[in-house]
Amino acid sequence: MIPQSPGTKPPVIQTSRRRFLGWAAAAGAAVAAAPVLSACSSAPATGGGKSRAVKLIHASKDPLVLWSVTYLAEDRGFYKEEGLSVERVLLAGGPAALTGLLSGAGDANLSAPGELLSAVGKGQQLKTLLAHTNSMPCVLVVSKKFAERIGVTADSPLKERQAAIGKVKGGRFGITAPGSQTDGFTRLALKQAGLDPKSDAQIVPLQTGANSLAALANGQIDGFIGVPPSAEKAVLELQAVPLLVNQTGEINGADRVQGMTMQARTRDVEANPELYRAIVRADARAMRALVEDPEGAGALLRKTRFGQLEEPIWNYAWKLLQKSWGSPYVTQDSLAAWLDNGLVAGVSVEGFPFDKVLDMRFVDEALKATGWTPPAKK
């Protein structure tokens, strides 16, 4: 963070960033960069006896506000009321998290579904049980120097911002890992600007948002797509330019793509449906709390999980995330969007077993038990 004297306020945001800050959030710390890769109602509880430990795999080593549903389910005591105690397994990126799930490192994987769709296309039997976000809030940020080179600011017209990175071939863009959602969205942004991601840019796997921040600060990359809080931290602390905001539809096709989900191995779900019924029931209650009382939920999460965030930044984060959740359902269209946009290599919509992958029965049961009807997608 930019050094400040005791009692000073956060940096004043310049006019060129006002559009972005309506959606912004920030947190996290930067570390070394990596090598380049070429281009609320109560619900029935099942607790009362000895708690059952459940391992939840996270597709990041950084705490992400995107996981507010599961954090709130723990902090409000919903897991405990279901007879569950939670252990979190933090892994670096979507591919590592999916590998962890397949190897039995956890009972469920909390990740975007790209790697799951790829694995199913190769014969793995996996299920999506619940949506943690209905879409992915993320921002493509570029360094101030690169923005000046391509002649664009945060307040430039949308068409200019969408085309800007196409003015320069060989740009370097950070992602968490090959095949991850940040990888896929980066490629969509490059194609949108008329570039071939395979030959016209360098894509840099960095594992974490903190590494992307460090790489941008050191001039090792020109930009990256980050989820809260990494991209927003780049804007506030590194004077990076927020080029494209996915939540407002500025990356063509990306706003339709399914965000964070709860995933599990089919055989585990079949062997222990009560476990997954309990997890989903707790998470559905947390989703409802986020939708119906975002102020109260946000206050608790800032206290329990994100106390390092300054209040103004947290408020921006919360405003952004209101567009990210609303329904615990994963839809076939939101999964198909991954395939339609070419984000999963070698897998097509035609013949894909969506009926086997989508398992919303526990969501159906949870909503029926609570009498909650989620709002339509925002």
C-alpha positions, 0 to 999 in steps of 0.5 A: 500500500502507498505509505501514508502518515498516521491519520491521513485519508486514502488517496484522492481518486482522479476524475479519470477513475470515477466511472470505475470506482462505482464498481471497485474494491481493493485489498491484498498485497503484492509478491514476486511475479512468475515466468511468461507463457506465450500467447435470511429465514431459518432453515432445517438444521441437521446438527445436534450431534458430533460435527462432520468436517467438510473440506472446501477447496478454494481456487486461490490462495488469496481471500476473495470477496467472491466467496462471500456466500461460503464465508457468510455461511460459516460466520453466521453459523449456518454450517454449524447448524447443519452439523458441519465444521469447515476446513478450507484448502487453498490452492493456486488457481482453477486448474490446481483446484480441480486437480485437488478435487479429482484427487480427493483433497476436498469434498467440494471445489469452489471455483469457476467451471471452466476446468470442470467442463474441460474435465467432463469433456475428457470423461470425468464425472463431476457435478455443479451443485450451486452458484456462488456468483451468477457472473464474474465481477472482474476488470481489465486493468493496464498500467498507466504507461501502457495506457498512454502508449495506446492512447486511452483513459478510463473515461474514453468511449467504450468502443475506444477502450474495447479496441485500445489494446489492439493497437499494440501487438506483443502486450503482456497480460497476467493471468492466474493459470492457463485454462482459468477464468482470468485466462479465458476473459483475457483472450476474449478481450484480446479477440475483441480488440482484433488480436490473436491471443496465440500470436499477438500477445504474451500471456503470463501465468502468475497464480495469484492476484498479488503476483499480478500486482507485483508484476504490474508494479515492476513493469513485467506485465502491461495489464491483467484481468483481476477479480476483487480485490486485485484489479481495484488495488492496482487502480488505487495504488499503482495508478493503473487504468481500469479499461474494461469492467465485465459487470457492465458488459464491456467484455463481449460475451463474458457477462453471460459466463457462469461465475463461481460454483460449488463442484463435486465428484459425482461418486462423492455426491451419490455416496453421501447426498446428505453431506451435500444437501447440508452444504447447499442448504447452508450456502443457500441461506447465506445467499439469501442473507446477502440478497436481503440484507447486504448491509448487515452481511457486508458489515459482518464479513468486513469484521470477520474476513476483510478487516484490512480494507479501508471503509471507502474501498470496502463500500465500493467492493460491496456495490460491485458485488451486488450484481454478482449474486442473486440466485443459487442456481447454475443454468445450462446457458451460463455453462454453455457460454463457456463453450460458445465463447471458446473458453474450454479447448476441445469441448463443444456444446453439441453432445455435452452432458449438461443433464449429468453435470447440472445437479440443482436438486439440493438447491430446489430442496433448500429453497422449498424448505425456506420458502425463498424465491431468488430474484431474477438475474440482474 
